[in-house]
Amino acid sequence: MRNVFSLTGAALLVLLLAGATQAQRPRSVGDSSTTGATVSAPQTVNANYEGGVFGYNKKTNGTLSFDDRNERLLFRNKQQKELFSIPYRAVLSAFADVKSKRPIAADIASRTSIFGLPALLVKRKFRYLTMQYRDPDTNAEGITSFKLENKETLEAVLSALASKAGLTQRGEVYVRRTGQSSSSQP
């Protein structure tokens, strides 16, 4: 009986080591974790503005649009009224951010009912497009973020914005190279 257990254990160990060495293979420079077809960004996506643009402190639901004719990223509220825009040339960096938060209902349930402990375990991922910008026309600068629906939409919008703004990828972040400065100052 003891030999059966040791033989089974040895077989499992060999399988684990074989799987681990396959997973530890070196990757080429061009190899990325998102292989496959890239999803093109829709011209307009639903987004929740989280703050960061001077003069617009209130969190607002609306739409984020690529206005290619005027070379800007445009945010409109639910009534389709234009609230603000950020020129592509003003974007210094952009990245996808993920935050894990407890929904408000789970937070309230954890404090008020006998089901408090399981409610503490409930968390949800929220995905944000975060941008740093500096507008050479107005000298306005800041960091702003928009909450988007899902990972695929966020990746598509980030990729499209980086392409339209002429940003270079550095790891997970897209940045404007120093030679491509958006300001007109020397």
N, C-alpha and C positions, 0 to 999 in steps of 0.2 A: 504494500500500500504506500509506503514511504517513497519507493522508487517511482511510482506513478506520479505523485505530487512533485517530486524533484524534476522528473522528465517534463511534465506540463509547465512547470515554472521556467525551466531552461528554454523551452520552445517559445513561451511568451516573451522572455527576455530577448531572444534572437529576433523575434518579430518587431519588438519595440525598437531595438537598435537599428534594424534595417529601415524602419520608417523614419527614425530620427536622422539617419545619415542622408536619406533622400530629401528630407525637408531642409537640411543644412547646406544645400548646394549653393555655390557662388552664383551671383547674378551679374549679368553684363550691365554696363552703364545705361544702355537704352531700355533695359527691362523695367517695366513699371507694374505696380500692383493692379492697375485698372486696364488690363489688356482687353481688347474687344472693341466693338463699335462704340464710338462716342455719340452721345445723345446731343442733338443740336438744341440750343436754348430757344424757348418760345420768345416771341417778340414782347409779350406781356405776361407777368406772373403775379399771383397774389402774394402779398408780403405785408408784414407788420413792421412798421417803423418803430425802432426802439430808442431813438434819440441820437444826438450828436451833431446835428446841423444847427448852426447859430440861428436863433429866432424860432425854432420849432422844437420845443421841449416836450410836448405832449406825445405820448405813444399813440399811434394811429394805425388803423387797418386801411389797406388800399392796394394799389397795384404798382409794380415796378416795371418800367418800360425802357427799351433801348430806342432812343430817338437818334437814329443814324444820320438823318439829314442835318441835324443840328449838333451832332457829335456829343451827346450827353446822355446820362442816365436820369430818367424822369420818374418822380414819385407823385402819384395822384391818390386822393382820398376815395372813399366809397362812391361819392357823387361825381367822380371823374374830374374834380377840380384839381388843377395843377398846384401842388404845394411847394415843391422845390425841385431843382435839378442839380446834378453834379457833372460838369464837363469831363469827358474822357481824359483829356490832357491834365486835369487836376488830380486824378487818382494816383497816389504815390505807391500804395500797396493794398492788397486785398487777399483775404483768406477765408476759408470755411471754418467755422467754430461750432463745436458741439458742447452743449451743457445739459447735464442730467439734473432734472428738478422734480420735486414732488408736486403733482397737480394740487390745486387749491382744495378740491373736494376731499382728496386723501389727507391733506393736512388738517382740515376741519374734523374729519372722521377720527383721526388719530388723537385728537384732543377731547372729543366730546362723547365718544361711545365706548362700549366694551370691546369693539373691534379695532382698538387703537394700535395694537402691535402689528397686525397684518397690514394696516394702512401705512405704517411707517416704511414698509418694504416696497411700496408702490412708487416707482420713479418712471419718468418719461424723458426721452431725449428730444431736445429742441435744437434746431439747426439754424445757424446765423451766417449771413454774408456780412463780414466786417471789413470796412474800408478806412484807410487813412487818406486824407485828401488835403490839397492846398491849391486854392483857386488864385491864379496870378492876376485875374481881373479885379477881384474884390479883396484880395489878401485874406480871405476867410480860410481857416484851416481847422481840422478836427478829425475825430474818429467817429464814425457812425456805423450802425448795424441794422440789418433787416432780418426778421425771422421768416424763413421760408418753409414750405410745406414738407419736403422730404429730401433725402440725400441726393437722389438723381436730379431733382430740380436745382438744388444748390450747386452741385458740381457743374451742371450745364450752364447756369447763369454765371458762375465764377469763371469758367473757361471762356465764355463769350466776352465777358467784361475784360478779362486779361488780354484777349486778342484785340479787341476794339481799342483798348487804352494803350496798347503797345507795351505791356508789362512782361517781364521775364520771370520764369519760375525758378524759385530757390527753395528746394524742399517742398513743403506744403504751402508756402506763401508765394504770391506773385508780387514782384517789386518793380519799380521804375529804376532803371540804371542811372547812375549819377550823370552820365553824359546826356541823358534824355530829360533833364530837369524841366519841370513844368513852369518854373518861374523865369521871368525875363531878366532877373538880376544876374550880374557876372559872378 
